[in-house]
């Protein structure tokens, strides 16, 4: 099915009727925080699934899953996964492996936000996003990224302008395009390289 930008795949407190496997869409997992609104904790693309907690018996969403980059996803009734999935060793191993990867991503994101510069965090986020995309273009603008990185727009604009000046990134109307992946990797913090070494991706 097609997932348009801004679509909320899951919302807090609702039952997980379906799980989703994005193929070309990019989705942010958001968690509510008192007095601050939602905070982005992870990205899900062609590497994972939405609604994974249902496999472990948690059928109600605690956070929000919001589509950042429009695209497609396979969908499956949650009942089919929870009824037949545990009978398959391969399915169980795949789901548990993804849960571990998702937990690692959340932990690394929290650490990165506390210890690295805005530019390093921006580069890491872009690498994570482009790694989950079929091409080197994201249908997003800096306004979307302020929410993802929890950074004021003026600060983020300065970091993005440097990447544009270095010809690492191009800003187009409603779109961000990657020009030099190697340079982006060099500018990112070591969080991204560490995550890659863990996952072998």
N, C-alpha and C positions, 0 to 999 in steps of 0.2 A: 504494500500500500504506500501511497505518497504521504509524506509528512511535511507540511508547509512550515516556513519559518515562523516562530512564535507560538506554534501549537504546543499545548500542554499535554503530553502523552500520559503523565500521571500527576495527580494532585494529592496533597496531604489528606489523610483521613478517609480516602476512598479505597474500595476493594480493588485488588489487582485482577481485572477480568482477563487481560491478555498480557503476554510477554512479547517483546519486540526485539528483533535482530536487525539493527540498521545495516544497510549496505552502502548507501551513498549519503545518508543524512548524518548530521553531527548533533548530538544532544548533550545538554548540560544537566548534571544532577545538582539541584539546589536544595539547601537546608535552611529553614527559617531560624532567625536569631532574634531574641527580644530587643526591640528598639532599633534594629538595624535592617530589617527586611531580610530577603533571601541572600544567602552566600553560596557561591559556586564551590563545590567540593570535588567534582570529577567530570571528565568528558567520556562519552560513550559514542563510538562510531562502529566501523566494520570489524572492530576487535572484540565486541562484546554484546551484551543484551540488557534490556530494560525490564525490571520486574524480577530480578534474580532472587530477591529475598523470599519470594513466594515458594521457591524450591525448598527453602529451609523451614517453611511453615508459617512465615509472616505474610499474611495476605492483605495487609492494609499498608498503604504508602505513608511513610513518615515525612517525605520530602516531595519536591516537585521535579519533574523531568521536562525540560523545555527545549524545543528544537531551535538550534542556532543556525545551522545551514540546512536548507530544504533538501530533501532527497527521499529515497525509498527505504523501506524496511519490510522484512518478513514478519508476520505476526502469527501467534499460536495461542489458542485458549489456555489460560493458566491451568485449568483442570486437566488438559492433556499432558502438560509437562509434569504436574505433580502426581498424576495417576500412573503414567507409564515411565517417566524419567528415572525414578529410583530403581526400577527393575533393570536398567541398563548401566553396566559398569562404565562404559564409554561416556554416556551422558553425565553420570554422577561425577566422574573425574574432570570432565570439561567444565561443568558448573562450579565445582569446588576450586579448580584452577583459576577460573575467571574471578571468583570471589576473592581469592588471595591477591590477584593482580589489581583488582579494584581497591582493596584495602591498602595495598602498597601505594597506589596512586594518591589516595586521599591523605595518607600519612606524609608522603613526599610533598604534596601541595601545601599542607599546613607548615611543614618545616621551611619550605622555600619562601613562603609569604613572610616569615619572621626573619629570615637571614640574608636574603638577596635583594639586589637593587631592582627598581622598577623595570629597567631595560633588560636585565637578566631574566626576570619573571616573564616579561612580554615575549622574549625570544623562546623561552621554554614552552609557554602556552601555544605559541604559533607552531612550534615543532610538533607538539602533541596533536594539535588540530590537523595540520597538513599530513601527518603520518596516518591519519584516519580518513583521508580524502582520496578520491580517485584521481584528482589532478591537483594543480598548484594554485587553485583559486578558491577563496572563501566568500560566500555571499553575506558579508558582515561589514560593519564599519566600526570606528573607534568607540562610538557610543555603546555598542554591544559589549565591547571589551572592558569598558569601565566597570561594568557589573561583574564580569568574569574575574577580573583581577582586583576588584575592590580598590580602585585607584581613581583619584579625581581626573576629569577629562583634560585639564591643562597639563598635568604632570604626564599623563599617558601620551598626549599629543607631542610633547617634547621628545619622549623616547621613540615614538613612531617616526618622527621627523628625522631623527638620526639614522634610523634604518633605511628610510627612503633616500637620504643623502648618500649613504654608503652603497646604494643600489642593491640592497638586500631584499627590500620589500617595495611594492608599488601600491599606491592608494588610488583606486578608481571609484567612481560613483557607486556606492553600495557594495563595494567589492575590495578585497585585499588579495594581492597576487604575490606569490613567492618567486623571487628572481634568482636567489643564490642560497641554496640549502646549506652548503658547506660553510658559508660565512655566517649564516644564522646559527648553526651548531657551535661555531667558534665563539660567538657572542653570548650564548646561553650559559646559564649556570651549570654546574656539574650534576644537578638533579636529573636532567634528561638523560645524560650518558649513563648514570647509575641505573635508572629505570630500564634503559635498553639492555644493559648487561644482565639484569635480573630476568628479563623476559625473553631475551634473545631475538628482539625484533629490530 
